[in-house]
């Protein structure tokens, strides 16, 4: 069994007087892809912001490789090996693609290795090499998502937090992005914590999943088993079981945005 890399224990985080996450606890094993599923407003983004230091929990602990992260500034969390790809991409629109990527490596002093990593991310996303001298703000939504992931990779993280990487993308682009996420995990050994509303895609690529509802973890299991649970099928995959003359039939709705 893989060693636990990230351990979140009983965290409670507030927006002003409103509790956004309520006693959330979960583990992320080293080298795995773990997903957190949930509807809008469930608290998924708050969990990631609490881990990376953007928000401080009022209670609970966040341990990364045995070191406490809560109360630590985001830049220090990043220097420890945790990269965050936020919802909405948040690239630097007036900088070029190349400049955005170099910003991801701003804490590093190994120039030769940075140059190698730049070629590696161009290998994952060749379109970024074609657009290397283009301003990031002029890229399409899919290209900006590729850039946001690549910029995070330039820090050489051991853990990557991905917040809604499929948001607003076409089905074809979603598949391409998730194929690269799996490659990053397998080829570079980067642990992935994935927050995603596209439950079908997330459960296909992840090893283990947690379901978050109204700030609480309500279900946890391997993704293989979660895919077989009736609640998951009905509420997250759009599949409903119906009886018809003693036979089982399935009605499937669209799962893409």
N, C-alpha and C positions, 0 to 999 in steps of 0.2 A: 504494500500500500504506500502511495506517495506521501512524502512529508508535507504537513500543512504549511503553506507559505503565508497565507493571510488568514487571520482569525478575528472575526468580528463578534464581540460579546455584549449582548444586552444594551445596544446603543439606543439612545433617545435624542432626537434632534428637533429643534423648534424653529419655526419662522415667527418671531415675536412671541405671542402667547399661544400660538397654535402648534401642537405637537405633530410633526410630519412623519416621523418613524417612531415606533413604539416597541422598545425592547427587542430589536432585531439582532439575531445571532446566526452566523453561518461560517463555514470554513471553505477555503479555496486551496485544494492540494496543488503542490508545485507541478508545473508542466501540463495542467489540465485546462480545459475550457469549461467555465461554469457560467450559467446564465441565470438572470433574475427576470422573471416574467411578471407582468401586471398591467392593468389598465392605466390610462392617463390619470394622474393624481394619486397613484398608489404609493408613491414615495421612492420609486426606483432611482431617479436622478439624485435625490437627497442622500441616498445611501452612498453613491459614488462620490458626491461632493464631501461627505463626511470622511470617507476613506482618504481622499487626496488632500484634505486640509482646507478646502474652500469654506467648509462649515465645521464648527466645533460641536461635538455632542455634549449635551448636558449631563448625560450618564453613559456608562459603558466604556469599553476599551476597543481599540483597533490595533492589532499586533501584526506587523509585517516582518517575517523572518525573526520573530521573537522580540522585535523592538516596537515600543509604543509610538503610534503616530498621532493620536488625538492631541490637539493643542499645538501641533507642529505647523509651521508655515508651509504653503503648497510648494514653494521652491525647494525647501529642505526635503519634503517627501519625494519630490521628483529626483533629487540628487541621490536618494537612497535606492532608487531603482523602480519607482512607480510612475508610469506615464498615464495621463488622462486625456482621452479624446472626447471633448464635451459634445453634447447635443447641439446641433446647429453649426458644427464645424469650426467656426471662429478662427478662420485664417486671417492673416494680416493682408487686407485687400490691396494696399498700395505698394506692398513689397512683391518682388518677383517670386516665382515658384522656388527658384534656387535659394533666394534669400530667406524665404519661409522655412525651407528645410534646414538651412544653416542655423536658424534661430532655435530649432529643436536640439542642436548640438552645442548651444552656447556655453554650457558648463564644462565642456570637454576641452582637453589640451592636446589630444593625440591627433594631430592634423592628418597624418597619413591614414589612420583608421577611419577618421571622419570621411575622407575622400572615398574610401572603400565602401563605407555604408551608404554614401550618396549613390554610388553605382548600383548597390544592392537594391535600394528602393526604386531606382529607375528600372531595374530588372522586374520588380513586382508590378510597377505601373509605368509602362513605356510611354504613355501619353504625357506623363509629367516631364520626361526628358525632352519630348518634342516642344513642350510649353515652358521649358526651364527659364527663359528670359521674359516670359509674359507675366503681367501683373495677376496676382492670385484672384483679385476681385472680378476679373473678366472670365474666369473659368466657369464651366457649368457646375451645377450642384453635385453631380457625380464626381467630377474632377476635383472639386474642393474637398469632398469626403476622402478621396484617395490621398490628397495632399495632407489633410489633417492626420490621417493614420501614419503616413510616411514621416511627417514631422515628429510625431511621438516616437517612432522607431529610431530616429536619429539620436535620441538620448540613450540608446541601448538599454531599454528597460528590461527588468526581469518579470514585471507584472504590468499588464496594460489594461486600463479601464476603458471600455468602449460604451458610449451612451448613444443608443439608437442609430447605429451606422446605416440602417436601411431607410431612414426617414426621408420621405419625399422622392425616393429613387424608383426608377422603373424596375419591373421584375428581372429583366436581363442584367441591369447594373447591380441589383441586389445580389444576384448569384455570383457575379464577378467579384464583388467586394468580399463576400463570405468565403469564396474559394481562396482568396489571398489571406484572409484572417486565419484559415486553417493551415495554410502554408507557413505563415509566420509562427504559428504555434508549433508545428511539427519540425520545421527546418531550423528555426532559431531558438526553440525551447522556451519561448515567451509564454508565461501563464496569462490566460485571458479571463477577465471578468466582464461579461457581456450583459448589458441592459438592453432589452429589445421588445418591441410590441409585436413584431412579426414572429409569433410563437412557433409557427411551423418551421421556419428557417433556423431559428435559434435552437430548437430541440433536435434538429437534424445534425447540427455541427457540434453541439456541446456534449460534455460527458455527464454533467450533473446539473440539476436545475432546482431553483427555489421559486415559489409563487408568492408574490407580495400583494396583499389586499389591505387597503386603508392603513398603511403603515406597519402591517404585521406580516410575518411569514406564516402562511397558512398551509403550505404543502412543500415537501422536499423529497426528491428521489432521483434516481438515475434518469436521464432523458429517455432512455429506451422504455422504462416503465411509465414515465409521465405521459408518453405518447399513447399509452394504452388506457389511461384513466378517463372515465366517462366525463368527469367535470372538465378536464383539459380539452377533450374533444369538442364538447359542446360550447364552452365559453371562450376558448382561445383559438381553436382550430376551425370553428364554424361547422362542426359535424354533429348531427343530432341523430340518435338512435330512435327508430320508430318500430312498433310492432305491426305486422301485417300477416294475418292468418298463421300465426305461430312462427313466421319467418322473420329474420332480421334484415332490415335494409337501411341504407345510410343515405342521408341527404346532405350534400356538401354545398356550402356557400363559398363565395369568393373570399380568399384570405389576404389577397393583396390590397393595399390601399388604393 
